[in-house]
Amino acid sequence: MAMFSAVSDVTAGWFFFSVALVDWADANVTRQIEDTVLYAYYTLYSIILFCVFLWIPFVYFYYEEKDEDDGNKCSQVKIAFSYTLGFLLVCSALLIIGAFVPLDIPNKKNSTEWEKVKLLFEELGSSHGLAALSFSISSLTLIGMVASITYTAYGMSVLPLNLIKGTRNASYERLENTEDIEEVEQSILRIKSKCKDGRPLPTRDRWMLEQLEDKLRVLRRRGRHLEYIEKSCWTRFCGAMRPLKIVWGIFFILVALLFTISLFLSNLDKALHSAGIDTGFIILGTNLTNPLNMLLPVLQTVFPLDYILITTIIMYFIFTSMAGIRNMGIWFFWIRLYKIRRGRTRPQALLFLCMILLLIVLHTSYMIYSMAPQYVMYGSQKYLMLSNMTVDGHLTNITTYVAKDCDAAAPENQCAVTRTYLFLHQFWFFSTTYYFGNWAFIAVFLIGLIVSCCKGKKSVLEGEVDEDDSDISDDEPSLYYG
């Protein structure tokens, strides 16, 4: 979805520049292309609303009822659909609010650039349907922004360093675990020896005995898992691939730093040169360039290099998001709902994972704009500007046309701003929130990077065996460790 938004709009913008240089081109041709792209957005964004507010909630509640009641399927479908109606009401409310929310914002009397922005939004259209869809998608993008700050930013820091540092040796961990088991068993025997003569244990000793027995069960479970891991072929394969993991870890950390630097420079540019907070920090063109913003327009001239890079960026965000979710689990504020674990993840958790990734990819559309605003707004479009010719170091009266990259200073009807840019910025208060969200994203990444650097190697059983696993069946580890 995010890749389509970027590449389709940029392709349309490139076509706009191409047809502008021939005599038969007129406004109707470019308008037809822009409308086609806009209708494609209608379709794709409507599919997203269907998945988020109908399909995923329905399947989630269906599995919830299946776990609680093994009755007939008709009853499960009815109950699941009744719960899903709540999500449909939320979707309807967002569409209604978006259709009638006022978009009047303070006028910038001395801002020529802001006047251009207002004209662009008027050109996009004043349809209530478009505003309703834009408001609903922007609301979901806002949730995706929170998920990106929580999971993607953390995953961008933890995934590379985990690949570089690796995990602890399974044999050493098993030896330490055996020593811990012996120590706990001795502590239990010492407490039980106090009641050999038939006297009841004091309350404090009974509580401590329960804690030690629970700890012993966890340690024995860890021992079984460590035994299987130590003997598994997967462990030996991972050991052989250790140099390749280090290379991938270095590559991922360099990409993460590239994204962070690009995002920082783009946000700094908005802070210094945008029309202000009450316009959503909208800026046409770039004053402070960044590596990604320079690279994408150049790659666009050689098909399909820019498509490949955008696909790589989106896949990178997906992988880092999954790494963050894998390490943290799925949380609702301070309550952990589910863990994501190999071979033992519940269907409900997988549905949550799909929804979170869908919202993160939705927010990626804005992230790509933040990191490469020139590419997303104009692509490689250029406009022709009159210039006096210089002959032997002196200006002459001979004029010529010079191709210049599109920006806010371009004459009217010479450059086409992409539909996705206008769609994402139709409501200024969402754009303002996204802007501050980018700063939060950078802060979380840097904090996660520092914490990950200070932490040692993670256990081979990281997140697999915990004290609160009483509700999870202790399946044979061989089933998922091979």
C-alpha positions in Angstrom: 0.0 0.0 0.0 2.7 2.5 1.0 4.8 1.5 -2.0 1.9 1.9 -4.4 1.2 5.4 -2.9 4.7 6.6 -3.5 5.5 5.0 -6.9 2.1 5.6 -8.5 2.1 9.3 -7.6 5.7 9.8 -8.6 5.1 8.0 -11.9 2.1 10.3 -12.6 4.2 13.3 -11.8 6.9 12.2 -14.1 4.4 11.7 -16.9 3.1 15.2 -16.2 6.5 16.7 -16.9 6.9 14.6 -20.0 3.6 15.7 -21.6 4.1 19.3 -20.6 6.9 19.5 -23.2 4.7 18.6 -26.2 2.1 20.7 -27.9 -0.9 18.4 -27.5 -0.6 18.2 -23.7 -3.3 20.1 -21.7 -4.7 20.3 -18.2 -7.4 17.6 -19.1 -4.7 15.0 -19.7 -2.9 15.5 -16.4 -6.2 15.8 -14.6 -7.4 12.5 -15.9 -4.1 10.8 -14.7 -4.5 12.4 -11.3 -8.1 11.3 -11.0 -7.1 7.7 -11.9 -4.5 7.7 -9.1 -7.1 9.2 -6.7 -9.6 6.5 -7.6 -7.0 3.8 -6.9 -6.5 5.4 -3.5 -10.3 5.2 -2.9 -10.2 1.4 -3.6 -7.1 0.5 -1.6 -7.9 2.6 1.4 -11.5 1.2 1.4 -10.0 -2.3 1.5 -7.9 -1.2 4.5 -11.0 0.1 6.3 -12.8 -3.2 5.5 -9.9 -5.3 7.0 -9.4 -3.1 10.1 -13.0 -2.6 11.1 -14.7 -5.8 9.8 -12.6 -8.7 8.8 -9.9 -8.8 11.5 -12.3 -8.0 14.4 -14.7 -10.7 13.2 -12.1 -13.4 12.9 -10.6 -12.4 16.3 -13.9 -12.6 18.2 -14.7 -15.8 16.4 -11.6 -17.5 17.8 -12.3 -16.0 21.2 -15.7 -17.7 21.2 -14.2 -20.9 19.9 -11.8 -21.1 22.8 -14.5 -20.4 25.4 -17.3 -22.5 23.9 -17.1 -25.6 21.7 -20.8 -25.2 20.6 -22.2 -24.9 17.2 -20.5 -22.6 14.7 -23.7 -20.6 14.0 -23.7 -19.4 17.6 -20.0 -18.4 17.4 -20.6 -16.5 14.2 -23.5 -14.6 15.7 -21.6 -13.6 18.8 -18.5 -12.6 16.8 -20.6 -10.5 14.5 -22.4 -8.7 17.4 -19.0 -7.7 18.8 -17.8 -6.6 15.3 -20.8 -4.2 15.1 -19.0 -2.0 17.7 -16.0 -1.6 15.3 -18.4 -0.8 12.4 -20.0 2.0 14.6 -16.5 3.4 15.2 -15.8 3.4 11.5 -19.2 5.0 10.7 -18.4 7.7 13.3 -15.0 8.5 11.8 -16.6 8.7 8.3 -19.3 11.1 9.5 -16.9 13.3 11.5 -14.5 13.4 8.5 -17.3 14.4 6.1 -18.4 17.4 8.2 -15.4 18.5 10.3 -14.5 22.1 9.5 -11.2 22.6 7.7 -11.0 26.4 8.1 -7.5 27.3 9.3 -5.9 30.7 10.0 -4.9 32.6 6.9 -1.2 33.4 6.4 -1.4 36.8 4.9 2.3 37.1 4.1 2.8 33.5 3.1 2.7 32.9 -0.7 3.6 29.3 -0.2 0.6 28.7 2.1 -1.7 30.3 -0.5 -0.4 27.7 -3.0 -1.1 24.9 -0.5 -4.7 26.1 -0.1 -5.2 26.2 -3.9 -3.9 22.6 -4.1 -6.3 21.4 -1.5 -9.2 23.1 -3.4 -8.0 21.4 -6.6 -8.0 18.0 -4.8 -11.7 18.5 -4.3 -14.2 19.4 -1.7 -16.1 16.1 -1.8 -17.5 15.0 1.5 -16.7 11.4 0.6 -13.0 12.2 0.0 -12.8 14.1 3.3 -14.5 11.3 5.2 -12.1 8.7 3.8 -9.1 10.9 4.4 -10.2 11.5 8.0 -10.7 7.8 8.7 -7.4 6.8 7.1 -5.6 9.6 9.0 -7.1 8.3 12.2 -5.7 4.8 11.5 -2.4 6.3 10.5 -2.3 8.0 13.8 -2.6 4.6 15.5 0.0 3.3 13.2 2.3 6.1 14.2 2.0 5.0 17.9 2.7 1.4 16.9 5.8 2.6 14.8 7.1 4.6 17.8 6.6 1.6 20.1 7.7 -1.3 18.0 9.5 -0.1 14.8 11.8 2.4 16.5 12.7 -0.2 19.1 13.1 -2.9 16.6 15.4 -0.8 14.5 17.8 -0.6 17.4 17.5 -4.1 18.9 17.5 -6.2 15.7 21.0 -5.2 14.4 22.7 -5.4 17.8 21.1 -8.8 18.5 22.5 -10.0 15.2 25.9 -8.6 15.9 26.1 -9.8 19.6 24.5 -13.2 19.0 23.1 -15.3 21.9 24.6 -17.1 24.8 26.0 -20.6 24.5 23.3 -23.2 25.2 25.7 -25.6 27.0 26.8 -22.9 29.4 23.2 -21.8 30.0 22.2 -25.4 30.7 25.0 -25.8 33.2 24.0 -22.6 35.0 20.4 -23.7 35.0 21.4 -27.1 36.6 23.2 -25.2 39.4 20.2 -23.0 40.0 17.9 -26.1 40.2 20.2 -27.7 42.8 20.3 -24.4 44.8 16.5 -24.1 44.8 16.0 -27.8 45.7 18.3 -27.3 48.7 16.3 -24.2 49.8 13.1 -26.2 49.6 14.5 -29.0 51.7 15.7 -26.6 54.3 12.2 -25.1 54.6 10.5 -28.5 54.7 12.9 -29.7 57.4 11.3 -27.2 59.8 8.1 -29.2 59.9 9.5 -32.7 60.4 8.1 -33.0 63.9 4.5 -32.2 62.6 4.5 -28.5 63.4 2.8 -26.3 60.7 5.0 -23.9 58.8 4.8 -20.2 59.5 2.9 -18.1 57.0 6.2 -16.5 55.7 7.8 -19.9 55.2 4.7 -21.3 53.4 4.7 -18.3 51.0 8.4 -18.7 50.4 8.0 -22.4 49.8 5.3 -21.7 47.1 7.6 -19.2 45.4 10.5 -21.7 45.4 8.3 -24.5 44.0 7.1 -22.2 41.2 10.7 -21.2 40.4 11.7 -24.9 40.4 9.0 -25.7 37.8 10.2 -22.9 35.6 13.9 -23.9 35.9 13.0 -27.6 35.0 11.0 -26.4 32.0 14.0 -24.3 31.0 16.3 -27.3 31.4 14.1 -29.4 29.0 14.1 -26.6 26.4 17.9 -26.1 26.7 18.5 -29.8 26.3 16.6 -29.8 23.0 18.2 -26.6 21.8 21.6 -27.9 22.6 21.0 -31.0 20.4 19.0 -29.4 17.6 20.3 -29.0 14.1 19.0 -25.4 14.0 21.4 -24.4 16.7 24.4 -25.8 14.7 23.1 -24.2 11.6 22.9 -20.8 13.3 26.4 -21.2 14.6 27.7 -21.8 11.1 25.8 -18.7 9.8 27.3 -16.5 12.6 29.6 -14.4 10.3 26.7 -13.7 7.9 24.5 -12.5 10.9 27.2 -10.1 11.8 27.3 -8.7 8.3 23.5 -8.3 8.2 23.6 -6.6 11.7 26.1 -4.0 10.5 24.1 -3.4 7.4 20.9 -3.0 9.4 22.4 -0.5 11.8 23.8 1.5 8.9 20.4 1.6 7.3 18.8 2.6 10.6 21.2 5.5 11.0 20.5 6.6 7.4 16.8 6.7 8.0 17.2 8.5 11.3 19.5 11.1 9.9 17.1 11.7 6.9 14.1 11.9 9.2 16.0 14.4 11.5 17.0 16.7 8.7 13.6 16.6 7.2 11.9 17.5 10.5 14.5 20.2 11.1 13.7 21.6 7.7 10.0 21.8 8.6 10.7 23.4 11.9 12.8 26.2 10.2 11.0 26.7 6.9 7.4 25.5 7.1 4.3 27.6 7.3 3.8 26.9 11.0 2.2 24.6 13.5 -1.4 25.6 12.6 -0.9 24.5 9.0 0.5 21.0 9.9 4.2 22.1 9.2 3.4 21.8 5.5 6.3 22.7 3.3 6.6 22.6 -0.5 10.1 21.8 -1.6 13.2 21.2 0.5 15.7 23.7 1.9 17.8 21.2 4.0 18.4 18.1 1.8 19.1 14.6 3.2 20.8 11.5 1.7 17.5 9.6 1.0 15.9 12.7 -0.5 18.8 13.1 -2.9 19.0 9.4 -3.8 15.4 8.6 -4.8 14.9 11.2 -7.5 18.2 10.1 -9.1 17.2 6.5 -9.0 13.8 7.3 -10.6 15.6 8.2 -13.8 16.6 4.5 -14.2 13.5 2.2 -14.0 12.9 0.4 -11.6 15.6 1.3 -9.2 13.5 3.7 -7.1 10.7 1.0 -6.9 13.3 -1.5 -5.6 14.6 1.0 -2.9 11.0 1.8 -1.7 10.2 -1.9 -1.5 13.4 -2.4 0.5 12.5 0.4 2.8 9.0 -1.0 3.5 10.3 -4.5 4.0 12.9 -3.1 6.4 10.2 -1.4 8.4 8.2 -4.7 8.5 11.2 -6.8 9.7 12.2 -4.3 12.4 8.6 -4.0 13.5 8.3 -7.7 13.8 11.6 -7.8 15.8 10.2 -5.2 18.1 6.9 -7.0 18.6 8.8 -10.3 19.0 10.9 -8.9 21.8 8.2 -6.8 23.6 5.0 -8.7 23.0 1.6 -7.1 22.3 0.7 -4.6 25.0 -2.4 -2.4 25.7 -0.9 0.4 27.8 0.6 -1.4 30.8 -1.1 -4.7 30.2 0.6 -7.4 28.1 -2.0 -9.1 26.1 0.0 -11.7 24.1 3.5 -13.0 23.5 4.8 -13.8 20.0 6.7 -17.1 20.3 7.8 -19.7 17.8 5.3 -22.5 17.4 3.1 -21.3 20.3 1.5 -18.1 19.3 -2.2 -18.0 19.7 -4.4 -17.2 16.6 -5.7 -14.1 18.4 -2.1 -12.8 18.8 -1.4 -13.5 15.1 -4.5 -11.4 14.2 -3.3 -8.6 16.4 0.1 -8.9 14.8 -1.4 -8.6 11.3 -3.4 -5.5 12.3 -0.4 -3.8 13.9 1.7 -4.5 10.8 -1.1 -3.2 8.6 -1.3 0.1 10.5 2.5 0.4 10.6 2.7 0.0 6.8 -0.1 2.6 6.5 2.0 5.0 8.5 5.0 4.2 6.3 3.4 6.4 3.6 3.9 9.4 5.8 7.3 8.2 7.0 8.6 8.0 3.4 7.3 11.5 2.8 9.1 12.6 5.9 12.4 11.1 4.8 12.2 12.0 1.1 9.7 14.9 0.7 11.1 16.0 -2.7 10.5 12.5 -4.1 7.1 12.1 -2.7 5.9 15.6 -3.6 7.4 15.9 -7.1 9.5 12.9 -8.0 11.9 13.8 -10.7 9.7 16.5 -12.2 11.3 19.6 -13.7 10.0 22.8 -15.1 11.4 25.1 -17.7 12.7 28.5 -16.6 13.8 31.4 -18.8 17.4 32.3 -18.3 19.8 34.7 -20.0 22.6 33.1 -21.8 26.2 33.8 -20.8 28.7 34.2 -23.6 32.4 34.8 -22.8 31.5 35.7 -19.2 28.9 38.4 -20.2 25.2 38.2 -20.1 23.5 38.6 -23.5 19.9 39.3 -24.5 19.6 35.8 -25.8 17.3 33.8 -23.6 17.1 30.0 -23.2 15.1 27.5 -21.3 16.7 25.8 -18.3 15.3 22.7 -16.6 15.0 23.1 -12.9 13.8 20.7 -10.2 10.2 21.4 -9.1 9.7 23.2 -5.8 7.4 25.8 -4.2 8.8 28.5 -6.5 7.6 26.7 -9.7 5.1 28.6 -11.9 1.5 27.6 -11.8 0.6 24.5 -13.8 4.2 23.7 -14.3 4.5 21.0 -11.6 2.0 18.5 -10.2 2.1 17.8 -6.5 1.3 14.1 -5.9 -2.1 13.0 -4.7 -0.8 11.1 -1.7 0.9 14.2 -0.4 -2.4 16.1 -0.4 -4.4 13.2 0.9 -2.1 12.8 3.9 -2.1 16.5 4.7 -5.8 17.4 4.2 -6.3 17.7 7.9 -3.7 20.0 9.4 -4.0 18.7 13.0 -3.1 15.2 11.8 0.0 16.5 10.0 1.0 18.4 13.2 0.7 15.2 15.2 2.7 13.2 12.7 5.5 15.9 12.9 5.9 15.6 16.6 5.5 11.8 16.3 8.7 11.8 14.1 10.6 13.5 16.9 9.3 10.8 19.3 10.3 8.1 16.8 13.9 9.4 16.7 14.1 9.7 20.5 12.8 6.1 21.1 15.3 4.8 18.5 18.2 6.5 20.2 17.1 5.4 23.7 16.7 1.8 22.4 20.1 1.9 20.8 21.8 3.0 24.0 19.9 0.4 26.1 20.7 -2.4 23.5 24.4 -1.4 23.5 24.6 -1.7 27.3 22.8 -5.0 27.5 24.8 -8.3 27.2 24.0 -11.2 25.0 20.5 -12.5 25.2 19.6 -16.0 26.2 18.8 -18.6 23.7 15.4 -18.9 25.5 14.7 -15.2 25.4 10.9 -14.9 25.8 10.3 -18.6 25.4 10.0 -19.7 29.0 8.7 -17.2 31.6 7.2 -17.4 35.0 3.8 -16.4 33.8 3.4 -19.2 31.3 1.0 -21.2 33.4 -1.7 -20.7 30.8 0.4 -21.9 28.0 0.8 -25.6 27.4 4.4 -26.9 27.8 4.6 -28.6 24.4 7.6 -30.7 23.5 10.4 -28.3 22.5 11.3 -30.6 19.6 8.2 -29.5 17.8 9.6 -26.0 17.2 13.3 -26.4 17.8 13.9 -29.3 15.5 
